[in-house]
Amino acid sequence: MIDWIDILSWGFLTLGGTFCVVGGIGLLRMPDFFTRLHAASIIETLGAGLLILGMLLQAGLSLVSVKLLFILLLIFFSSPTATHALARAAKIKGVSHFSKKAKNN
């Protein structure tokens, strides 16, 4: 039984790490602010969520797992809210939706 928990945990950790790496590459490759903001929100919500879920399975039933659940809930509720606030502030400030390359074509 413990072997399955370890395999599932490492699966979540690997998947979460993959999302973080792909999101980090997306931050470098995306052309404008709003698409970079989208990549950053995926990193924090999905990547960090899967990493914490993998750590939660490794921790078992303990005080550490309760703390990890609180961190997971904090990320789950605050990350989309912060991303929305940043996008709204950028829209109010007049940040363009398109990159300079897209405007020239």
C-alpha positions in Angstrom: 0.0 0.0 0.0 2.8 2.4 0.8 4.4 1.8 -2.6 1.3 3.1 -4.3 1.2 6.2 -2.2 4.9 6.8 -3.1 4.3 6.3 -6.8 1.2 8.6 -6.8 3.1 11.2 -4.7 6.1 11.2 -7.1 3.7 11.4 -10.0 2.1 14.6 -8.6 5.6 16.0 -7.8 6.8 15.3 -11.3 3.7 16.7 -13.0 3.8 19.8 -10.8 7.5 20.3 -11.6 6.8 19.9 -15.3 4.0 22.6 -15.1 6.4 24.9 -13.3 9.1 24.4 -15.9 6.8 24.8 -18.9 5.2 27.9 -17.2 8.7 29.4 -16.7 9.5 28.9 -20.3 6.2 30.5 -21.2 7.1 33.5 -19.1 10.2 33.9 -21.2 8.7 33.2 -24.6 5.3 35.0 -24.5 5.2 38.3 -26.4 3.1 40.6 -24.1 2.0 41.3 -20.6 -1.3 39.5 -20.6 0.0 36.2 -22.0 2.9 36.3 -19.5 0.4 36.9 -16.8 -1.5 33.8 -17.9 1.6 31.7 -17.8 2.5 32.9 -14.3 -1.0 32.1 -13.0 -0.7 28.5 -14.4 2.6 28.1 -12.7 1.3 29.2 -9.3 -2.1 27.6 -9.3 -1.6 24.3 -11.1 2.1 23.7 -10.7 2.4 24.7 -7.0 -0.9 22.9 -6.3 0.3 19.6 -7.7 3.6 20.0 -5.9 1.8 20.5 -2.6 -0.5 17.6 -3.3 2.5 15.4 -3.8 4.1 16.6 -0.6 0.8 16.1 1.2 0.8 12.4 0.2 4.4 12.1 1.4 3.6 13.7 4.8 0.8 11.3 5.7 -1.7 12.2 8.5 0.2 14.7 10.6 0.4 18.4 11.5 2.5 18.9 8.5 -0.3 17.8 6.2 -2.7 20.2 7.9 -0.2 23.1 7.3 0.1 22.0 3.6 -3.6 22.0 3.2 -3.8 25.6 4.5 -1.0 26.6 2.1 -2.9 24.9 -0.7 -6.1 26.7 0.1 -4.3 30.0 0.4 -2.7 29.5 -3.1 -6.0 28.3 -4.6 -7.9 31.4 -3.5 -5.3 34.2 -3.6 -3.5 33.4 -6.9 -6.4 33.8 -9.3 -7.5 36.9 -7.3 -4.1 38.5 -7.6 -3.8 37.6 -11.3 -7.2 39.2 -11.9 -6.2 42.3 -10.0 -3.0 42.7 -12.0 -4.8 42.2 -15.3 -7.5 44.8 -14.3 -4.8 47.3 -13.2 -3.0 46.8 -16.5 -6.2 47.3 -18.5 -7.0 50.5 -16.6 -3.5 51.8 -17.1 -3.8 51.1 -20.8 -1.3 48.3 -21.4 -1.7 47.0 -25.0 -3.1 43.6 -25.6 -0.8 42.9 -28.5 2.9 42.8 -28.8 4.9 45.2 -31.0 5.5 42.4 -33.5 1.7 41.8 -33.9 1.1 45.5 -34.4 3.6 45.8 -37.2 2.1 42.9 -39.3 
